[in-house]
Amino acid sequence: MSRVRRRHIDRLEQKINNVRRLHSNSPPKNLSSPTGEVSEKVRILYGGSVTADNCRALAACPDIDGSLVGGASLKPDFVKIINATQ
């Protein structure tokens, strides 16, 4: 594996770990109401740098319900991001 490819993979893994750490520090789902019904309706969107390379890994995170895609939506690879959860 090339050094450039390894560096790219390392950055992607770091980003995924940061997302998981951030979401593990969020309040427990049952804090918002005694029954937890409000928190079950709240959706968490990842709004960091979403690309065709990292969208599948981000979609696989159990605490992320979707992505807020910015500049990547203007690129041809946007279709890969749309289809990441299918």
C-alpha positions in Angstrom: 0.0 0.0 0.0 1.4 3.4 -0.9 2.2 6.0 1.8 -0.4 8.4 0.3 -3.1 5.7 0.4 -2.2 4.8 4.0 -2.3 8.4 5.1 -5.7 8.8 3.5 -7.0 5.7 5.3 -5.5 6.9 8.6 -7.3 10.3 8.2 -10.6 8.6 7.5 -10.2 6.3 10.5 -9.4 9.3 12.7 -12.5 11.1 11.4 -14.7 8.1 12.1 -13.3 7.8 15.6 -13.8 11.5 16.3 -17.5 11.1 15.3 -17.9 8.1 17.5 -16.3 9.9 20.4 -18.4 13.0 20.0 -21.6 11.0 19.8 -20.7 8.9 22.8 -20.5 12.1 24.9 -24.0 13.2 23.8 -26.7 13.0 26.5 -28.4 9.6 26.9 -31.5 9.2 24.8 -33.9 8.9 27.7 -33.0 12.4 29.2 -35.3 14.4 27.1 -38.5 12.9 28.4 -39.4 10.2 31.0 -40.4 7.8 28.3 -37.6 8.7 25.8 -40.2 9.2 23.0 -38.8 12.7 22.2 -35.3 11.6 21.8 -36.4 8.7 19.6 -37.7 11.4 17.2 -34.5 13.4 17.1 -32.1 12.6 14.2 -28.4 13.3 14.3 -26.9 14.4 11.0 -23.1 14.4 10.4 -22.2 17.8 8.9 -18.4 17.4 8.6 -16.6 16.7 5.4 -18.7 14.1 3.7 -17.1 12.6 0.6 -17.6 9.6 -1.7 -14.6 8.0 0.1 -16.0 8.3 3.7 -19.8 8.2 3.3 -20.2 4.4 3.7 -18.1 4.4 6.9 -20.1 7.4 8.3 -23.4 5.8 7.3 -22.4 2.6 9.2 -22.0 4.5 12.5 -25.0 3.6 14.6 -25.4 7.1 16.1 -25.5 8.9 12.8 -28.9 9.1 11.1 -27.8 11.0 8.0 -25.3 13.4 6.4 -25.5 17.1 5.7 -23.6 17.3 2.4 -22.1 20.6 1.3 -19.6 21.1 -1.6 -19.6 17.3 -2.4 -23.1 17.7 -3.7 -21.7 19.6 -6.6 -19.4 16.8 -7.7 -20.2 13.8 -9.9 -19.4 11.4 -7.0 -22.5 12.8 -5.2 -24.4 9.7 -6.4 -22.1 7.5 -4.3 -23.0 9.5 -1.2 -26.7 9.3 -2.0 -26.4 5.5 -2.4 -24.2 4.9 0.6 -26.9 3.5 2.8 -28.5 1.3 0.2 
